[in-house]
Amino acid sequence: MGLEAAYSQTLDYLFAKLPMFSRIGAAALKPDLSNTLKLCAVLGDPQHRFRSVHIAGTNGKGSTSHGIAAALQSGGYKTGLYTSPHLLDFRERIRINGEPVSKEWVVEFTHDLKDVIEAVKPSFFEITVVMAFKYFADQGVDIAVIETGLGGRLDSTNVVTPLLSVITNISFDHKDLLGNTLAQIAGEKAGIIKPDVPVVIGEQNDETEPVFLQHSISKRSPLHYAQNFWDMIRVRQDPKFTYYKAVDKARMAILDVRTDLTGNYQQHNLKTILTALELLSHNGFNLTQEGNIAAMAHVTELTGLRGRWEWLSKEPAIICDVAHNPAGLYEVLRQWWYVPAGTKHIVVGFVRDKDVDEALRLFPKDSVYYFCNAAIPRALPAKELLHMAKAHGLNGAAYGSVQEAIQAAQGRMGTEDALLITGSFFIVSEAVGMF
């Protein structure tokens, strides 16, 4: 059997055999870390064989993970990066210095561990986490940046003891799993805080601050708020870069920052990234402020990050963003308002377990809508979404697939029009594959 066939067969086995949250939702989640610990033990506990940064948060943890990894990589460190979910290829989840794990390695790992998989019956996420840990350990990374999947306390990644913990922000998402208040959600995210390990909080909030303070005191973990280190003032933007004046509060200095993280919401992530890198520089890493800032111009190039205010086309303007909850969509739609266009078109779809009604309240009524559903069981059917959208004064039609929705939009667009594709990671995933 050739490599491509073996790799395809391996993915079919992983996707079909193991419960996937992205496909079926909460039924795929395990209530504790026992499966992850069992798998790690079989593999010689690879999670203890490399240094790491551990990142949680409601929004921005993917961009923050990639930004930190880009600077470490630029600083000369062999840098592992584990993120989820993937957009186009499973191997995007596991990278070293921006390069995805090889197909051969994925095939061999799965083959060698098949008997254990059959006995332990892990979730898809649990096996991908330990796959990443084994790969990083075997390849001898200097440091790995590890993004949580969901929550923190019971997330499969929470078996690492990092040099630094990062919590980007707290807003409402997965209420059925994480809690109905910001304080409850913060409690789950704060579960990644480890004894004596410093923690960076990306965005301060009156409701969540006591939760983080309590955890930091009980764990003796120094607490650092990114906003106490940095201010970001957006100066200008083009499709490729956003330009900021960055205020280093400790040094009372104003610096120029150019970044290919072009979403306006990235100003919050940039504060978090630069604060985390500053703390790592105090923990034995030879990172300079100049080098860290220079790396911000090449995050997508260095790490392969996609789907964050990404321009898929310039004429006509087609932009995609993986914002998938009300807080994330608020930021994206606020930036969308400033995009010049004759007529604005929006391709949108959601999964069932999101707060869709609350999200729809945010969408502008003067756009043309193409409602669709991704090809996963969790997807909210396009016709149901259309019915819900009409109650909010949003006008458009339902389409049976993402491809049909985008093709319909392209068929109606003039060169002066603009199209936004958003609402779900899985909508953007299928869209990116078309361009």
ABEGO torsion letter per residue (X at the ends): XBAAAAAAAAAAAAAAABBBAAAAEAAABBABAAAAAAAAAAAGGAAAABBBBBBBEABGAAAAAAAAAAAAAAAGBBBBBBBOBBAABAAAABBBGGBBBBAAAAAAAAAAAAAAAAAAGBBAAAAAAAAAAAAAAAAGBABBBBBBABEAAABAAAABBBABBBBABBBBBGAAAAEABAAAAAAAAAAABBBGBBBBBABBBAAAAAAAAAAAAAAGBBBBBAAAABBBBBABBBAABBBBBBBBAAAGBBBBBBBABABAAAAAAAAAAAAAAAAAAAAGBBBBAAAAAAAAAAAAAAAGBBGBGBBABAOBBBBBBABABAAAAAAAAAAAAABBBABBBBBBBBBAABBAAAAAAABBAABBBBBBBBBBAABBBAAAAAAAAAAAGBBEBBBABAAAAAAAAAAABBAABBBBBBGBAAAAAAAAAAX
